C-alpha cells in the first residue's frame, strides 16, 4: 500500500508560481511512476505531468509544457510539481498518483491517489 499526501496549494495571482509536494509512504518509492492530475470545476480530471521511477523520464500535457516541472527526490519519498507563469485556467484541484512501473498519462493506470490540493489562480 502507498499513501500519498499533497501540499503546497493555495491562491496566487496570474503569472505567479507555486510548488506542490506529494509525500509518499511505503517502500520502494523509487520504483513507482508518479503523476500529477488536475480537476477544474465542472470538468473531468485530466493529466498534467508524470515522472518515471528509475531513469526519471518526464511527460507533460501540452498546456503546461515550458511552465510546469515535475521532479522527485527518492531519498525523501517525495514528488514535486513546480508551477510557473500560472494562468487562471490552471485553477483546479491537483492530485498526486502512483503506479507500479513506468509513468503514464492515463488516469486508470494509477493505483494510488492522494486527496488533492486546491490551486486557485486569480486574474
C-alpha positions as CSV (number, residue, x, y, z in Angstrom):
1,X,0.0,0.0,0.0
2,X,1.1,3.5,-0.8
3,X,-0.4,6.6,0.9
4,X,0.0,10.0,-0.8
5,X,-0.3,13.4,0.8
6,X,-0.2,16.6,-1.3
7,X,0.6,20.0,0.0
8,X,1.6,23.4,-1.4
9,X,-1.6,24.5,-3.0
10,X,-3.1,28.0,-2.5
11,X,-4.2,31.2,-4.0
12,X,-1.8,33.0,-6.4
13,X,-2.1,35.8,-9.0
14,X,-1.7,35.1,-12.7
15,X,2.0,35.0,-13.6
16,X,2.9,33.7,-10.1
17,X,4.4,30.4,-9.0
18,X,3.6,27.6,-6.7
19,X,5.4,24.3,-5.8
20,X,3.3,21.3,-5.0
21,X,4.7,18.4,-3.0
22,X,3.5,14.9,-2.7
23,X,4.8,12.8,0.2
24,X,4.5,9.0,-0.2
25,X,4.6,6.3,2.4
26,X,5.7,2.8,1.9
27,X,8.7,1.1,0.5
28,X,10.3,1.1,-3.0
29,X,9.1,4.6,-3.8
30,X,11.9,4.9,-6.4
31,X,10.2,2.1,-8.5
32,X,6.9,3.9,-8.7
33,X,5.8,6.0,-11.6
34,X,4.3,9.2,-10.3
35,X,1.8,11.5,-11.9
36,X,0.0,14.8,-11.3
37,X,-3.5,15.2,-12.4
38,X,-5.9,18.1,-12.1
39,X,-9.6,18.7,-12.0
40,X,-11.1,22.1,-12.7
41,X,-14.6,23.0,-11.6
42,X,-17.2,21.3,-13.7
43,X,-14.6,19.3,-15.7
44,X,-13.2,15.8,-15.7
45,X,-9.9,15.1,-14.2
46,X,-7.0,15.4,-16.6
47,X,-3.4,14.6,-16.8
48,X,-0.8,17.3,-16.1
49,X,2.6,15.7,-15.7
50,X,4.3,12.4,-14.8
51,X,7.7,11.1,-14.0
52,X,9.1,7.6,-14.1
53,X,10.9,5.9,-11.3
54,X,14.2,4.6,-12.4
55,X,15.6,6.9,-15.1
56,X,13.2,9.8,-14.2
57,X,11.8,10.4,-17.7
58,X,9.2,13.2,-17.6
59,X,6.0,13.8,-19.5
60,X,3.7,16.8,-19.7
61,X,0.4,17.7,-21.3
62,X,0.8,20.4,-23.9
63,X,-0.9,23.1,-21.9
64,X,1.8,23.1,-19.2
65,X,4.9,22.4,-21.2
66,X,7.5,25.1,-20.5
67,X,5.7,26.3,-17.4
68,X,5.5,23.2,-15.1
69,X,8.4,21.0,-14.0
70,X,7.9,17.6,-12.3
71,X,10.7,16.2,-10.2
72,X,11.3,13.6,-7.5
73,X,13.5,13.1,-4.5
74,X,13.6,9.4,-3.9
75,X,15.5,9.8,-0.6
76,X,12.6,11.8,0.7
77,X,9.8,9.7,-1.0
78,X,8.5,13.0,-2.4
79,X,7.5,14.2,-5.9
80,X,7.2,17.9,-6.7
81,X,5.4,20.0,-9.3
82,X,6.9,23.4,-9.8
83,X,4.4,25.6,-11.5
84,X,5.5,28.9,-13.0
85,X,3.7,31.6,-15.0
86,X,0.4,30.3,-13.7
87,X,-2.8,31.2,-15.6
88,X,-6.4,31.3,-14.4
89,X,-7.1,28.2,-16.4
90,X,-4.7,26.3,-14.2
91,X,-7.2,26.7,-11.3
92,X,-8.1,23.1,-10.2
93,X,-7.7,20.5,-7.5
94,X,-4.3,18.9,-8.1
95,X,-4.0,15.2,-7.4
96,X,-0.9,13.1,-6.9
97,X,-1.0,9.5,-8.1
98,X,1.4,6.5,-8.1
99,X,1.6,3.3,-10.0
100,X,4.0,0.3,-10.2
101,X,6.0,0.6,-13.3
102,X,6.7,3.4,-15.7
103,X,4.8,6.7,-15.6
104,X,1.7,7.1,-17.6
105,X,-0.7,9.9,-18.7
106,X,-3.7,7.5,-18.3
107,X,-5.7,8.1,-15.2
108,X,-6.9,4.5,-14.9
109,X,-3.3,3.2,-15.0
110,X,-2.6,4.6,-11.5
111,X,-3.2,2.5,-8.4
112,X,-2.9,5.1,-5.6
113,X,-4.2,8.6,-5.2
114,X,-3.9,11.5,-2.8
115,X,-6.7,13.6,-1.5
116,X,-5.8,16.6,-3.7
117,X,-4.7,20.2,-3.0
118,X,-6.5,23.3,-4.3
119,X,-4.8,25.7,-6.6
120,X,-6.5,28.9,-7.4
121,X,-5.1,31.4,-9.9
122,X,-6.7,34.9,-9.9
123,X,-6.6,37.1,-13.0
